[in-house]
Amino acid sequence: MSDSTGYLRYSEEQVVWQEVPGETALAYTITGCSVGCKGCHSVDTWPKGSGTLLTPDYFQQRLDDYQGLLTCVVFLGGEWQPQALLELLVLAQQAGLKTCLYTGLEDVSDDLRKHLNFLKTGPWIAERGGLNSPTTNQRFVDLSRGELLNVRFLG
């Protein structure tokens, strides 16, 4: 389902160092998730239409603001609006940045994959744990090298 504006919406924007190993990333927590994993720590982001619009103009301004300081952009969700997400991924790539998507799905479209360097897949299953658990069902893959990076999250 697409937001009536055609844009993604986000609840949080922050610079992060743990979501993508070895990268300094600008991360957006996207609202409107319909996956609904039991035990999700971001239930407050589920309502459609909540959050702040993430327009391409605003996103480009943020990329300009952080020019030379970032190596990656992370979207925590957004695959449910693939066209809006693709537009932002292309802007990030044009700025020379790597791109990453965290999704609770098992996979995403080839169109999205073509514009991603990193992809975290798999729903949250509390008893299996997240990427920092050796029993997790989730996968964090460096798509450009085809390498599973889960071991980088283990303490």
C-alpha positions as CSV (number, residue, x, y, z in Angstrom):
1,M,0.0,0.0,0.0
2,S,1.4,3.4,-0.9
3,D,1.2,6.6,1.1
4,S,-1.2,9.0,-0.6
5,T,1.6,11.5,-0.9
6,G,3.8,8.9,-2.7
7,Y,6.6,9.5,-0.2
8,L,7.9,7.4,2.7
9,R,7.4,8.6,6.2
10,Y,9.9,8.2,9.1
11,S,9.7,8.4,12.9
12,E,13.4,8.7,13.5
13,E,16.5,10.0,11.7
14,Q,19.9,9.3,13.2
15,V,23.6,8.7,12.5
16,V,24.4,5.1,13.5
17,W,27.5,2.9,13.6
18,Q,26.2,-0.5,14.5
19,E,23.5,-1.3,11.9
20,V,26.1,-1.8,9.0
21,P,29.5,-3.1,10.2
22,G,32.3,-0.7,9.3
23,E,30.0,2.0,8.0
24,T,28.9,5.4,9.3
25,A,25.3,5.6,8.3
26,L,22.4,7.9,8.2
27,A,19.4,5.8,9.3
28,Y,15.7,6.3,8.8
29,T,13.1,4.3,10.8
30,I,10.3,4.2,8.2
31,T,6.7,4.1,9.5
32,G,3.8,2.1,8.1
33,C,5.2,-1.4,8.5
34,S,2.6,-4.1,7.8
35,V,4.9,-7.1,8.7
36,G,3.9,-6.9,12.3
37,C,6.5,-9.2,13.9
38,K,5.5,-10.4,17.4
39,G,7.8,-8.7,20.0
40,C,8.8,-5.9,17.6
41,H,10.6,-3.1,19.4
42,S,9.2,-0.5,16.9
43,V,5.4,-1.1,17.3
44,D,5.0,2.7,17.5
45,T,6.0,2.9,13.8
46,W,3.3,0.6,12.5
47,P,0.4,3.0,12.0
48,K,0.2,4.1,8.3
49,G,0.4,7.8,7.8
50,S,2.3,8.4,11.0
51,G,5.7,10.1,11.1
52,T,7.3,12.9,9.0
53,L,7.4,12.9,5.3
54,L,10.7,11.9,3.8
55,T,10.7,13.8,0.5
56,P,13.5,13.5,-2.0
57,D,14.3,17.2,-1.6
58,Y,14.6,16.8,2.2
59,F,16.7,13.6,1.8
60,Q,19.0,15.3,-0.6
61,Q,19.5,18.2,1.8
62,R,20.4,15.8,4.6
63,L,22.9,14.1,2.3
64,D,24.4,17.5,1.5
65,D,24.5,18.4,5.2
66,Y,26.5,15.2,6.0
67,Q,28.7,15.2,2.9
68,G,32.0,13.7,3.6
69,L,30.9,12.3,7.0
70,L,28.8,9.4,5.9
71,T,29.6,6.2,4.1
72,C,26.1,4.6,4.0
73,V,22.4,5.2,4.2
74,V,20.1,2.7,6.1
75,F,16.4,2.4,5.7
76,L,14.8,0.4,8.5
77,G,11.7,-0.6,6.4
78,G,10.1,1.1,3.4
79,E,10.0,-1.9,1.0
80,W,6.2,-1.7,1.1
81,Q,6.6,1.5,-1.0
82,P,9.2,0.3,-3.5
83,Q,9.0,3.3,-5.9
84,A,9.5,5.9,-3.1
85,L,12.3,3.8,-1.6
86,L,14.0,3.4,-5.0
87,E,14.1,7.1,-5.6
88,L,15.9,7.7,-2.3
89,L,18.3,4.8,-2.9
90,V,19.3,6.3,-6.2
91,L,19.9,9.7,-4.6
92,A,22.1,8.0,-2.0
93,Q,24.1,6.2,-4.7
94,Q,24.5,9.3,-6.7
95,A,26.0,10.9,-3.6
96,G,28.6,8.1,-3.5
97,L,27.1,6.4,-0.5
98,K,26.4,2.7,0.1
99,T,22.8,1.6,0.8
100,C,21.2,-0.8,3.2
101,L,17.7,-2.0,3.9
102,Y,16.5,-3.8,7.0
103,T,13.3,-5.8,6.3
104,G,11.3,-8.3,8.2
105,L,10.5,-10.1,4.9
106,E,12.6,-13.0,3.6
107,D,13.5,-11.1,0.5
108,V,12.8,-8.0,-1.6
109,S,12.3,-7.4,-5.3
110,D,15.2,-7.5,-7.8
111,D,14.6,-3.8,-8.5
112,L,15.4,-2.9,-4.9
113,R,18.3,-5.4,-4.7
114,K,19.9,-3.7,-7.6
115,H,20.2,-0.5,-5.6
116,L,21.4,-2.0,-2.3
117,N,24.8,-2.9,-1.0
118,F,23.5,-4.5,2.2
119,L,20.3,-6.3,3.0
120,K,19.0,-7.5,6.4
121,T,16.2,-10.0,6.0
122,G,14.0,-12.1,8.3
123,P,11.2,-11.4,10.8
124,W,12.0,-10.8,14.4
125,I,11.5,-14.1,16.4
126,A,12.1,-13.4,20.0
127,E,13.3,-16.9,20.9
128,R,15.8,-16.9,18.0
129,G,17.1,-13.4,18.8
130,G,18.5,-10.7,16.5
131,L,21.7,-10.4,14.5
132,N,23.7,-10.6,17.7
133,S,22.4,-14.1,18.4
134,P,24.0,-17.3,16.9
135,T,20.5,-18.8,16.6
136,T,18.9,-16.0,14.7
137,N,16.8,-16.6,11.6
138,Q,17.8,-13.1,10.3
139,R,20.4,-12.7,7.7
140,F,22.7,-9.6,7.0
141,V,24.2,-9.9,3.6
142,D,26.8,-7.8,1.7
143,L,25.0,-8.0,-1.7
144,S,28.0,-6.6,-3.6
145,R,30.2,-9.6,-2.5
146,G,27.5,-12.1,-1.7
147,E,28.8,-12.5,1.8
148,L,26.8,-13.3,4.9
149,L,28.0,-10.8,7.6
150,N,26.0,-12.1,10.7
151,V,29.3,-13.0,12.4
152,R,30.2,-9.3,12.6
153,F,27.2,-8.7,14.9
154,L,28.2,-11.4,17.4
155,G,29.8,-10.1,20.6
